[in-house]
Amino acid sequence: MFCQMYNCFIWLLVSASIFFGSLVNGGPLEFGKLAEKGSDWSHSTEFKTSRNHPAWGFYAHQQINRLAVFTLPVEMMPFFKKHINFLADNAVNPDKRRYAVVGEAPRHFIDLDAYPDTSTVTLPRYYKEATDRYGADTLALHGLVPWQIQLTKYQLTEAFKQRDVRRILRVAADLGHYIADANVPLHTTHNYNGQLTNQQGIHGFWESRLPELFSTDYDFLTGQAEYVYSPQKVAWRAVFNANAALDSVLRFERKLTEEVGETRKFGFEERNGITTKVYSADFAQRYHERLSGQVERQMRASVKMVGDFWYTCWVDAGQPDLRALAKYQLTEEEQKEEADEKKSWLKRLFSAREEN
């Protein structure tokens, strides 16, 4: 039974320090040799807030996983709360792997507008059906996030069954990342960074700068985690709901730019000792107001969905007793493995679309 008292800690956690170290993920199984987004994707680097700024931003991804812990029932809470820093740190691992692990890049998005018919009725929900219709390479080219959520959900369930603590933590963190990405409107379109509408930089603006500036005022009380009876339907519903918000994401930014002009749209901030061009605080404030809570709604939906999926995986695994697992700590050998794999992610071996 869920204890609402744990939610009182949420606002303290929102303002807590962000941890930037990370645990190695339990890499999802490959769908096959997947095509990567290549260098033919046009993108702009003019308004980057950092060289490799990830989807939702480190801050948002970490907070989504962190807050999801407090939706869990008392049978799961001690274990997840014990490892809450690990789950938050691991939340950014999939973004770190995008350029170094084969098949990782397509797992973060789906370009619904790349398909001839993207209605909520006819687009195949299961991966095999989709490959039969479009082929694996086409799916990889246009993104796999709803199918990846289904696959990672299965992997987490298996990790719970095996009582494999290290894998539970790594896969749970990954699942939180993919779910959060599925709730981002710009992760559902070929125009992912406004590059097709002369709005380059809007991706990082919406999912990184806005949460960093305003999320301390968001209401993240989502209620108790609930069992997900149809994970594939919920994953697709998240994608379609996010896509439904895409029009306002682009339209409001375009109209506001016309009103204020380019000179007031951008400013400069000191970040890590470097003067960086960013969307101005005034422009961000006005844009955020026009969105009428959209970023907050999508973050809150992510938190609730992550908690729901973690809980569902545990139930489907037979509700294993997690109390004995809460004391788990990495051995020295495991810590070295984690550090070595983390270093390997720094190698940019593949091209993948930039989202800044």
N, C-alpha and C positions, 0 to 999 in steps of 0.2 A: 504494500500500500504506500502510496506516495506521501511524503511528508512535506507539506508546504513550507515548513519552517526553513528548509534549506534555501529557499528562494531569497531569503533576506540577505544572503551573502552576495547576491549577484551584483548589486551596484558597487560593492567594494571591489569585486573582481574586475569589473569593467575598467576601473581606474587603476588597477594594479599594474606593475611593471610587466612589459612584454618580454617573453623569453625567446631569443633568436637561435639558440642551439637546436639541434633536431636529432631525433632518432631515425634510424633507417627504416624505410617502410617495408612491409611484406608485399613485394611487387605483384600486382595482379597478373593472372595468367594471360598469356597472349591470345588474341583472337586469331592469330596467324601473322604472317609478315605484313605489317600494315604500312601503307604509304604515308609519308609525312607531308605536312604542309611545306611546300618548298619556297625558294627565294623569289618565286614569281609573284607571291602575294605582295601587293604594294602596301607600304606602311611609312609612317612618318616618325622620325626620332626627335623632332624639334621640341616637343613639349613633354618629353619624358621627365618623370619625377625621379627616376633612378634608372640605371642601365638595364637591370633585369627585374623591374617591378612586376610581381606576380598578380594573377587574377585575384580579385577581392582585396588584394594587398595582404601583407603579412599580418597586419593588425586585425583586419576583419576575419580572416580565416582562423587565426588563433582564438579570437574571442568567440566565434561561433562554436568551435569544439569545446572551449572552456565552459560556456554557458549551457551547452547541451547536457553536460554532466548533471546539472541541477534539475533536470526534468526526470531523472531516473528514479525508480522505486528504491526503497530501502535495501532490498536484497542486492542491488547493483551499486548503490551509492558509495559505500566504503571503498570498494575496489577502484572505481573510476575516480573518486575524489583523491585517493592516495596517489594516483598516477595522472592527475589533472595537468600537471606541467608537461609531462611527456606527451599527452594527447594534444595539448596546445602547440608545443614545439613541432611535433610531427605533422601538424596540419599543413605545413608549407612544403613538405617533401615532394609531393607530385609536381609542383611547379619547378622545384630544383632539378627534377629528373627529366624535364621536357626536352632538353637538348642532348641528353646523355644516354637515355634508355630507349631502345627500339620500341616503337608503338605507343609511347607515353603521350605525345602531344595531342593526338585526336581524342583522348579520353576526357578532355576538359570542356568540350563544346559540342554543339550540333547545329549546322547551318540549315535550318528548316526551309529557308527560301531557296535552297539549292535543288530541291526536289520538285517535280512537276505537280505533285498533289500532296500537300502537307496537312490535309484536313485531320481533325482529331479522330476520324473514323477509319480512314484508309491507310495511313502510314503504318507499316508493320511495327508491332510493338516488341516482338521477340527477334533476337539477333539472327537466328537461322532463317526465319521468314524474310527478314530484310536482306540477307545475303542472297537468298534465292531470287529475289526480285531485282536487286541493284548490283550485287557483287561486293565482295569484301573490300576491294580497293576503293570503290566509290564511297562506301560507308566510312572508311578511314579518312578519306580526303575531306569529307564533309562533317566528320565528328561522330563520336560514339558515346557521349556522356550518359544518356538514359540507359543504354545497354551496359555500360561500365558500372553503373550503380547496381544493377541487378547482379552482375558477376561478383562485385566486391561484397555485396550482401551475402551471397553464398559462401564466399571465402571466410567472412567473419563468423558465420554460423559454424563452419567447420572448425575454426580455431577455438571457439567456445567448447565444442564437443571434445576436442583433444586436450582441453585445459592448457593450451600452449600460451602462456602469459605474454611472452615477447611478441608472438604473432597477433594475439588479440589486440594489443596496444597499437602495433604498427598498422594493421588492417583497419582497425576502428578509426584511426586518424586519417587514413586515406579515404575511407568511406565518407567521413565528414567533409573532406575537401571536395570530392566529386559532387556530393549533394549540394554543397554551397554554390559550386559553379553552375549547376543546373538551374539555380534560382536567379541567375544574373541575366537580365534581358539581352545584353550584348554578347552572351555566349550562345545565342540561338539564331544568329544571322551571319550571312556572308559579309555584311557591312559591320563587322565586329568592332572596328575602331573608327567608324565614321569616315573611312578612307574613300568611300564611294559617294559621299555627300559633302565633301570638303569640311569635315568635322574631326580631323585627325586629333587624337589625344583624348577623345571623349571616354574611351574605355577605362583608362586609368583614373580619369576625373571622377566618373560615376562610382566606381567600385573601390577606389583607394582614398582619394582626397576627401570626398564627402563623408565617408565613415570616420576618417581620422579627425575631421573637424567637428562633426555633429553627433557621433554615436553615443557620447556620454550622456546625452539627453534622451536617448531612445528607451522605450519600455520593452524590456526583454522577458517579461513574465509571460510565459507561454502555457503554463499548466503542465499537468502530468504527461509523461510519455505514454503513447497509446500503441497498441498492437496494429501492425500494418498487414491487412489480410491479402492485399495484392500489391507487392512491391513494384512490379512493372507498371501497373496503372498509376501508382503514386509518383513514380519517377517521371513518367510521361506527363502527368498533370502538372508537375512542377515546371517542366520545360515549356509547356504550352501557356501556363500562367505567366511565366517570365516573358515569353515572346509577345503576349498580349500587351505588356507594358512597354514594349520597344518603341512604339510610335511616339509616346510622350517623351521618352528619353531623348530622342533625336530632335523632335519638333520644338520642345521647350528650349533646348540649348541653342538651336538655330535662331529662334525668334529673339531670345535674349541677346545673342551676339549682334543681331541687327540693331537692337535698341541701344546697347552700350558702346559698341564699336570695339575693335581689336585692342586699342590702347588701354582700355579699362578692363579688358577681359583677362589680361595676364599681369603677373607681378613677379617679384624675385624674393626668394627665401634662402637662408643659409641652412644647408643640409650636409652634415658630416664634413663641415669645413669647406663646402663648395657652394658658390652662389648658383642657384638653380631657378630656371624659369618655370613658374607654376601658374595654375589658374588662380586669379586673385581671390582673396577672402570675400570681398564684396560680391564678385560674380558668383562664387560658390554659394554664398548665403541666399542670393536671389534665385538661383537655379534650384537650390534645395527647397526653398519655399514653394516654388511652382510645382515641384514634383509631389507636394502634399503628402509627405510621409512615405513615398515609394521605397526609398532605400531602407528605411526602418522596417517596412513591411516585408521586404525581401530578406533582410537579415533575420528577422524574427521567424519567418517561414523556414529559413535554413536551420535555425537553432532547433525548432520543434521537429522538423523532419529528421535531423541527425539523431536526436534523442529517440524518436519513434523507431528508427531503423536499428540503432544499437539495442534497444529493448527487444525488438522483434527477433533479432539474431539470437539473443540470449534465450528467449522463449523457445524458438525453433530448435535450439540445441539441447533442450530438455531442462532448462533453468538450472545449470550447474551451480554448485555452491562456490561463490567467489571469495568467501572470507579468507580461506587459506591461501588464495592467490594474491591477496593485497600486500603481502610482505615482500613480493618479488623485487629484486634489484639486479641490475646487469652485473655479470661477472667482469673481471678485468679483460678476459679474452673477448667477451661480447662487446665491451666498450671499444676495444681496439677494432673489432670488425665494423662496428657502427662508424667509427671515425674514418676508417679506410674507405668504406663505401661512400661516405659523405664527400670525401675528397675526389672520388671518381666522378661525382656529379658535376664537378667544376669544369670538366672537359666538354666543350661544345662540339659534339660530334655530328649533330644533325641540324638542319634548318627547320625552324618552326615559326609560325606566324607571331609577330610581335603585337602586343596588345596595349601599347602605351601611346 
